[in-house]
Amino acid sequence: MKNIINIIQLVIAVILIVLILIQNRGAGLGGIFGGGGDGNVYRTKRGAERILFIATIVLATLFLGISLVNFVL
Protein backbone atom coordinates (compact mmCIF):
# COMPACT_ATOMS: atom_id res chain seq x y z
CA MET A 1 0.00 0.00 0.00
CA LYS A 2 2.79 2.41 0.90
CA ASN A 3 4.52 1.77 -2.46
CA ILE A 4 1.37 2.73 -4.33
CA ILE A 5 1.08 5.96 -2.35
CA ASN A 6 4.74 6.76 -3.06
CA ILE A 7 4.25 6.20 -6.80
CA ILE A 8 1.12 8.37 -6.86
CA GLN A 9 2.96 11.09 -4.95
CA LEU A 10 5.87 10.96 -7.40
CA VAL A 11 3.59 11.18 -10.44
CA ILE A 12 1.69 14.14 -8.97
CA ALA A 13 4.97 15.88 -8.13
CA VAL A 14 6.26 15.53 -11.70
CA ILE A 15 2.97 16.77 -13.19
CA LEU A 16 2.93 19.68 -10.73
CA ILE A 17 6.47 20.68 -11.70
CA VAL A 18 5.57 20.60 -15.39
CA LEU A 19 2.45 22.73 -14.83
CA ILE A 20 4.41 25.33 -12.88
CA LEU A 21 7.11 25.50 -15.56
CA ILE A 22 4.51 25.92 -18.30
CA GLN A 23 2.91 28.81 -16.41
CA ASN A 24 6.21 30.62 -15.82
CA ARG A 25 7.37 30.30 -19.42
CA GLY A 26 5.12 33.16 -20.60
CA ALA A 27 6.15 35.59 -17.86
CA GLY A 28 9.43 36.71 -19.42
CA LEU A 29 12.26 38.58 -17.75
CA GLY A 30 10.56 41.98 -17.99
CA GLY A 31 7.68 40.84 -15.81
CA ILE A 32 10.04 40.00 -12.96
CA PHE A 33 11.16 43.59 -12.54
CA GLY A 34 7.74 45.14 -13.14
CA GLY A 35 8.29 46.15 -16.73
CA GLY A 36 5.19 44.79 -18.41
CA GLY A 37 5.40 46.46 -21.81
CA ASP A 38 1.71 46.21 -22.71
CA GLY A 39 0.51 48.48 -19.90
CA ASN A 40 -1.89 45.97 -18.34
CA VAL A 41 -1.21 45.96 -14.64
CA TYR A 42 -4.18 43.79 -13.70
CA ARG A 43 -5.37 41.13 -16.07
CA THR A 44 -7.56 38.11 -15.69
CA LYS A 45 -6.66 34.56 -16.55
CA ARG A 46 -8.62 33.17 -19.47
CA GLY A 47 -8.81 29.95 -21.40
CA ALA A 48 -5.91 27.55 -21.09
CA GLU A 49 -4.07 29.80 -18.64
CA ARG A 50 -6.99 29.57 -16.20
CA ILE A 51 -7.23 25.79 -16.61
CA LEU A 52 -3.50 25.44 -15.86
CA PHE A 53 -3.86 27.68 -12.82
CA ILE A 54 -6.79 25.71 -11.39
CA ALA A 55 -5.10 22.37 -12.18
CA THR A 56 -2.00 23.55 -10.32
CA ILE A 57 -4.05 24.40 -7.24
CA VAL A 58 -5.89 21.06 -7.35
CA LEU A 59 -2.68 19.05 -7.80
CA ALA A 60 -0.90 20.97 -5.02
CA THR A 61 -3.79 20.22 -2.66
CA LEU A 62 -3.78 16.56 -3.71
CA PHE A 63 -0.02 16.38 -3.20
CA LEU A 64 -0.37 17.84 0.30
CA GLY A 65 -3.12 15.39 1.17
CA ILE A 66 -1.19 12.38 -0.11
CA SER A 67 1.91 13.57 1.74
CA LEU A 68 -0.04 13.69 4.99
CA VAL A 69 -1.47 10.21 4.37
CA ASN A 70 2.03 8.94 3.59
CA PHE A 71 3.30 10.49 6.82
CA VAL A 72 0.57 8.87 8.92
CA LEU A 73 1.22 5.45 7.41
Residue pairs with C-beta under 8 A, 6 or more apart in sequence:
1 73
2 70
2 73
5 66
5 69
5 70
5 73
6 70
8 66
9 63
9 66
9 67
9 70
12 59
12 62
12 63
12 66
13 63
15 59
16 56
16 59
16 60
16 63
19 52
19 55
19 56
19 59
20 56
22 52
23 49
23 52
23 53
23 56
26 49
30 36
30 37
45 53
